[in-house]
Amino acid sequence: MTVPSDPAPTGRRFLQLADVAEVLNISSAQVYALVRSGDLPAIKIGGRGQWRVEVSELEAYIARMYAETRDFVTTHRFGRPADDGGRVGEGDDPDGDDDSDEEPR
């Protein structure tokens, strides 16, 4: 199932958790955990308490995850803080020696 940015063309405003799982390529249990944790806003409807996620909330969640990922990548370039530009240089040896006397791993 594909979810357009504007739910109007499909006429669907809400998605079942299984549909959200398909869009995000994760399990229904993972979607349920996102909903229960409050990370992905959803509503519970009907007598049996069926969960539904509004398409606009799913799109907002995806946009938030892109922003968080972008921030993470910016500040953690290949495991290094962004201020060193990800370069290997002096002071990168954790034990302070030059490792010239150690066997290669």
C-alpha positions in Angstrom: 0.0 0.0 0.0 1.3 3.5 -0.8 0.3 6.5 1.2 0.1 9.8 -0.6 1.1 13.0 1.2 -2.5 14.2 0.7 -5.0 11.6 1.9 -7.8 13.1 -0.3 -7.1 11.2 -3.5 -7.6 7.8 -1.9 -10.5 8.9 0.4 -8.8 7.3 3.4 -8.1 9.4 6.4 -7.2 6.7 8.8 -5.0 3.6 8.5 -5.0 0.3 10.4 -1.8 -0.6 12.2 -1.1 -3.3 9.6 -1.2 -0.6 6.9 1.2 1.6 8.8 3.5 -1.4 9.3 3.5 -2.0 5.6 4.3 1.7 4.8 7.1 1.8 7.3 8.3 -1.8 6.5 8.2 -2.8 10.1 6.1 -5.3 12.1 2.6 -4.6 13.4 4.0 -5.1 16.9 6.6 -2.4 16.3 3.8 0.0 15.1 1.8 -0.9 18.2 4.9 -0.1 20.4 5.2 3.3 18.6 1.6 4.1 19.3 1.6 2.9 22.9 4.8 5.0 23.6 3.2 8.1 22.2 5.7 8.4 19.4 3.1 7.9 16.7 -0.3 9.5 17.6 -3.3 7.3 17.1 -6.9 6.9 18.2 -8.7 3.9 19.6 -12.2 3.4 18.1 -15.1 1.0 18.3 -16.2 -1.5 20.9 -13.1 -3.7 20.5 -10.7 -0.7 20.6 -9.3 -0.8 17.1 -6.3 1.5 16.7 -6.2 3.9 13.8 -3.5 6.3 12.6 -4.4 9.4 10.7 -2.5 9.6 7.4 -1.4 13.2 8.4 0.0 11.9 11.7 2.0 9.2 9.9 3.4 11.7 7.5 4.3 14.0 10.4 6.0 11.1 12.2 8.0 10.3 9.1 9.1 13.9 8.7 10.2 13.9 12.4 12.2 10.8 11.9 14.0 12.3 8.9 14.8 15.5 10.9 16.1 13.4 13.9 18.2 11.3 11.5 19.6 14.4 9.8 20.5 15.9 13.2 22.1 12.6 14.3 24.1 12.3 11.1 25.2 15.9 11.4 26.5 15.5 14.9 27.8 11.9 14.7 29.7 11.7 11.5 31.1 8.1 11.3 31.1 8.0 15.1 33.0 11.3 15.5 31.7 14.6 16.7 30.9 17.0 13.8 33.4 19.6 15.1 36.4 17.5 13.9 34.9 17.0 10.5 35.2 13.2 10.8 39.0 13.5 10.3 41.5 11.2 11.9 44.3 13.2 13.5 46.4 13.7 16.5 44.8 12.8 19.8 42.7 10.0 18.2 44.6 7.2 19.9 42.7 6.3 23.1 45.7 5.0 25.1 48.0 7.9 24.0 50.8 5.8 22.5 51.6 5.6 18.8 50.8 1.8 18.6 54.0 1.2 16.7 55.0 -1.6 19.0 51.7 -3.5 18.7 50.9 -6.3 16.4 48.4 -5.6 13.7 44.9 -6.9 14.5 
